Amino acid sequence: MDRRQFLRKGFIYSALGSLYASTLGRIPLFAAGSQHTSAGNYDLVAVRGGEPVEMYRRAMEEMGGMEQFVKPGQTVALKPNASWDVPPERAANTNPDLIAAIVEDCLKAGASQVYAFDHTCDEWERSYDNSGVEAAVRRGGGRMLHAHLERSYQEVDIPGAKRLTKAKVHERLIQSDVFINVPVLKHHGATTVTVAMKNLMGVVWDRRFWHRNDLHQCIADFCLYRKPDLNIVDAYLVMTQNGPRGTSQSDLTRMQSLLVSPDILAVDAAASMMLGHQPEDIGHLRIAAEMGIGRMNLDDLNIQRVSV
Amino acid sequence: MKLYHLKKIRIAVSLIFFAALLFLFLNIELPFFKQTGNVLLHLQLFPSILHFLAVFFTISALGFLLVILLTLIFGRVYCSSICPLGTLMDMVSALARQFRKKKQRRFYFTSNRKTVLRYTILGATILLWISGSLFLLNLLDPYSNFGKISTSFFQPAYIWLHNTFVFTLERFDIFAFRPLSMHTLPWGVMLVSLGIFLAIVILAAWRGRIFCNTICPAGSLLGLIASKAYYRIAFTEDACTMCKKCEWVCKAECLDSKSKTVDKSRCVSCFNCFSSCPNHGLHYTHIPLTAKTSTNQGEVANPQNVEKRNFLLTLTAGLLSIPLLRRKAFPQGTDTQSPGMIPHGDRLPVTPPGSLSHENFNNHCIACYRCVGACPTKVIVPAFFDFGLEGFMQPKLDFEKSFCNFDCLDCTRVCPTGAIRKQTVEEKQQIRIGVARFLSESCIVTVDRTDCGACSEHCPTKAVQMVPYRDGLFIPQVTPQYCVGCGACEFACPTSPYKAIYVSGVSKHETAQTIDHTEGPREDDSDEFPF
């Protein structure tokens, strides 16, 4: 290949590439708006006593299956917690087996692709590797995307937000039809608990802005941009102190539980109670309830409690 | 073996060695090249000597003895094969010659040996080194400069290419490869690297190995040793027709067919001359040192004596210059100024874990930036004058940019000089390279009365804990005995322009305490959900 040929070919390929990206790549296969229909008619399913995957399968059975949330051809954005460079037994990140099962389920329900990512706190490659999350996503058949470069993020407006009126959000979240949030329940030094709402800090570029501008308010504000269609909370091994990173296994309690709900506030409220807190004592939950982001009063909810 | 094959062998070996070292600096891990590169790392002359001085007798620290032995037998083969900068210069020189007319591609013998300049530089370098400053060595050592050039220019270029490829694939929904993180070096360091790179390119393009035979301290030292080499290149009196073809390809400009002499101290054993000679007019053989190869009429009667004299002369000259370059040493032990009262500017630089102390680090780091390129979080950056003139251009940890990942050992694995020692994960997690200081009065929690906790969130040892403050808020509290100085708190802190929590280095690394880790996970005693 001479230089001219090389240049010509390069030009053609890159033109084709950008053509693809600007046309075909953007056509949503199905109209967005993946409003679920709660088949099991439960607002929240809480399972305890089993292994993570076992409890997950049972919970989804109660919820009416992943088909309720993922329609054939849709793309799924999955937000696990893979923020820390610690092994799975330290439970600072979401259980990898659980993630693999969820990815598998989404694809079984007909998802065209499942994209998982997390803007990590520790070094991203080590976190993706040592948390076992990247391997799990691949094992399930999905794709783990990097989220450590600003180029992957696009600015969005958050109407109705008090402090976080704009945020740079990972482009895959913007493009995906379904959003599934898979946090791990942990103690948190500053926000007392970290569950589903706090987990969404890993889909934005500038976390410091949140810390600088009333953290609790920003956490609640972000839910106005996009609430996950489904929240699956890993509470198998729960970090009850020294969170969110933990120092060793002695920070953990084996609660062997799992919570599933389409309502991000309800699931956070239930999870907070498992750590011994009243939901209204947690700043971002209280604010979210006031802003009407979800339902915090668990007495009003149709909750299915299962032991396996 | 025919002598004209030697050049081909030399080129093949040097290219393999060059690739192996380049791949090391680019963090490209190819099986054969990686092992070769790691062996070669131990064969770099000055890094190996530094390593030996740092750790004394280990097999890997004795590479320099092998190099000296090799030089004593075959001459400066080091400069032609093992030295990556030498190979780089050969490439530049060969390339530059392609753009010239045939006749202008030639080298010419020069009798100007620049002896005074050569040994003054070598003497000053060694003397400064003995006096505790690696300033000149870090500026002139060929391995160090190859490292600087690679890390400053080759690695970014490679990362850019790699990432362009990765991002192109991503457009087609292929996510098989990960993009690499680009580091940004301080502009001052980039300028110095650029200056060195340009100087090397210009010198090589102009006159081949003039750098190696004038400035390079490794070249000068090996030149001294090579003049006693067992095998040497020599003219075959009867066969040489004085056609000068060998002189035209001698990039060290050390062959003189007129007087039939070879300047052994300048010859880099590239063997180009053998391939160029149509007549077998050169041979490679043992020549007893006493035997005079030939007398140089025009030159000084005994050049070796002059060299010795000059060497001694420059030694004394160098000695006198030491007080000018000495900088006062760092205070020993932990600095004990109270937290919250010191402006950030007063803090000590932080050296990588495993570097033991500022003193050890400054005395052994050759500023090759291998750790800079290997660091996955890019927290290690070349400093400029942070360590003073003694540690000129040596790296430090910059927590504005990033922080040291708790479980990572990458920098401790790559250092060729022993400036950063190998560690186990358990050891590394307890090494205190600095201590966090919390400035309560500029903290978000105190000033804005909102929760934050970014520092504590990132703290891997819980040296920074959130404790109850007022109105249900939590405020950071530093427990220094747990702090390892990783800088995660400083990096995460959202205040600007000055962070409310920051890390100051400790000049002698310490051992941090750890929170009790003996228990496993507790069992949950409740049998139903609390809701």
HADDOCK unambig.tbl for C-alpha pairs under 7 A between the chains (distance, minus, plus):
assign (segid A and resid 17 and name CA) (segid B and resid 171 and name CA) 6.87 0.50 0.50
assign (segid A and resid 21 and name CA) (segid B and resid 171 and name CA) 6.34 0.50 0.50
assign (segid A and resid 122 and name CA) (segid B and resid 405 and name CA) 6.50 0.50 0.50
assign (segid A and resid 123 and name CA) (segid B and resid 377 and name CA) 5.85 0.50 0.50
assign (segid A and resid 123 and name CA) (segid B and resid 405 and name CA) 6.55 0.50 0.50
assign (segid A and resid 189 and name CA) (segid B and resid 453 and name CA) 6.54 0.50 0.50
assign (segid A and resid 189 and name CA) (segid B and resid 456 and name CA) 6.79 0.50 0.50
assign (segid A and resid 189 and name CA) (segid B and resid 457 and name CA) 6.64 0.50 0.50
assign (segid A and resid 189 and name CA) (segid B and resid 466 and name CA) 5.31 0.50 0.50
assign (segid A and resid 190 and name CA) (segid B and resid 451 and name CA) 6.05 0.50 0.50
assign (segid A and resid 190 and name CA) (segid B and resid 452 and name CA) 5.94 0.50 0.50
assign (segid A and resid 190 and name CA) (segid B and resid 453 and name CA) 4.72 0.50 0.50
assign (segid A and resid 190 and name CA) (segid B and resid 466 and name CA) 6.40 0.50 0.50
assign (segid A and resid 190 and name CA) (segid B and resid 474 and name CA) 6.03 0.50 0.50
assign (segid A and resid 208 and name CA) (segid B and resid 494 and name CA) 4.94 0.50 0.50
assign (segid A and resid 211 and name CA) (segid B and resid 452 and name CA) 4.92 0.50 0.50
assign (segid A and resid 211 and name CA) (segid B and resid 454 and name CA) 6.82 0.50 0.50
assign (segid A and resid 211 and name CA) (segid B and resid 494 and name CA) 6.45 0.50 0.50
assign (segid A and resid 212 and name CA) (segid B and resid 444 and name CA) 6.65 0.50 0.50
assign (segid A and resid 212 and name CA) (segid B and resid 494 and name CA) 5.84 0.50 0.50
assign (segid A and resid 212 and name CA) (segid B and resid 495 and name CA) 6.91 0.50 0.50
assign (segid A and resid 214 and name CA) (segid B and resid 450 and name CA) 5.23 0.50 0.50
assign (segid A and resid 214 and name CA) (segid B and resid 451 and name CA) 6.48 0.50 0.50
assign (segid A and resid 215 and name CA) (segid B and resid 451 and name CA) 6.00 0.50 0.50
assign (segid A and resid 215 and name CA) (segid B and resid 452 and name CA) 5.99 0.50 0.50
assign (segid A and resid 242 and name CA) (segid B and resid 462 and name CA) 6.82 0.50 0.50
assign (segid A and resid 244 and name CA) (segid B and resid 457 and name CA) 5.89 0.50 0.50
assign (segid A and resid 245 and name CA) (segid B and resid 457 and name CA) 6.61 0.50 0.50
assign (segid A and resid 245 and name CA) (segid B and resid 458 and name CA) 6.95 0.50 0.50
assign (segid A and resid 245 and name CA) (segid B and resid 460 and name CA) 6.62 0.50 0.50
assign (segid A and resid 247 and name CA) (segid B and resid 460 and name CA) 6.42 0.50 0.50
assign (segid A and resid 247 and name CA) (segid B and resid 461 and name CA) 5.99 0.50 0.50
assign (segid A and resid 248 and name CA) (segid B and resid 517 and name CA) 5.90 0.50 0.50
assign (segid A and resid 249 and name CA) (segid B and resid 519 and name CA) 6.97 0.50 0.50
assign (segid A and resid 249 and name CA) (segid B and resid 520 and name CA) 5.07 0.50 0.50
assign (segid A and resid 249 and name CA) (segid B and resid 521 and name CA) 5.33 0.50 0.50
assign (segid A and resid 250 and name CA) (segid B and resid 517 and name CA) 6.22 0.50 0.50
assign (segid A and resid 250 and name CA) (segid B and resid 519 and name CA) 4.85 0.50 0.50
assign (segid A and resid 250 and name CA) (segid B and resid 520 and name CA) 4.78 0.50 0.50
assign (segid A and resid 250 and name CA) (segid B and resid 521 and name CA) 5.16 0.50 0.50
assign (segid A and resid 251 and name CA) (segid B and resid 521 and name CA) 6.78 0.50 0.50
assign (segid A and resid 252 and name CA) (segid B and resid 521 and name CA) 4.69 0.50 0.50
assign (segid A and resid 252 and name CA) (segid B and resid 522 and name CA) 6.23 0.50 0.50
assign (segid A and resid 253 and name CA) (segid B and resid 521 and name CA) 5.13 0.50 0.50
assign (segid A and resid 253 and name CA) (segid B and resid 522 and name CA) 4.51 0.50 0.50
assign (segid A and resid 253 and name CA) (segid B and resid 523 and name CA) 5.66 0.50 0.50
assign (segid A and resid 253 and name CA) (segid B and resid 524 and name CA) 6.08 0.50 0.50
assign (segid A and resid 254 and name CA) (segid B and resid 521 and name CA) 6.26 0.50 0.50
assign (segid A and resid 254 and name CA) (segid B and resid 522 and name CA) 6.03 0.50 0.50
assign (segid A and resid 254 and name CA) (segid B and resid 523 and name CA) 5.04 0.50 0.50
assign (segid A and resid 254 and name CA) (segid B and resid 524 and name CA) 5.59 0.50 0.50
assign (segid A and resid 255 and name CA) (segid B and resid 524 and name CA) 5.34 0.50 0.50
assign (segid A and resid 270 and name CA) (segid B and resid 531 and name CA) 6.50 0.50 0.50
assign (segid A and resid 273 and name CA) (segid B and resid 530 and name CA) 6.19 0.50 0.50
assign (segid A and resid 273 and name CA) (segid B and resid 531 and name CA) 6.91 0.50 0.50
assign (segid A and resid 274 and name CA) (segid B and resid 530 and name CA) 6.08 0.50 0.50
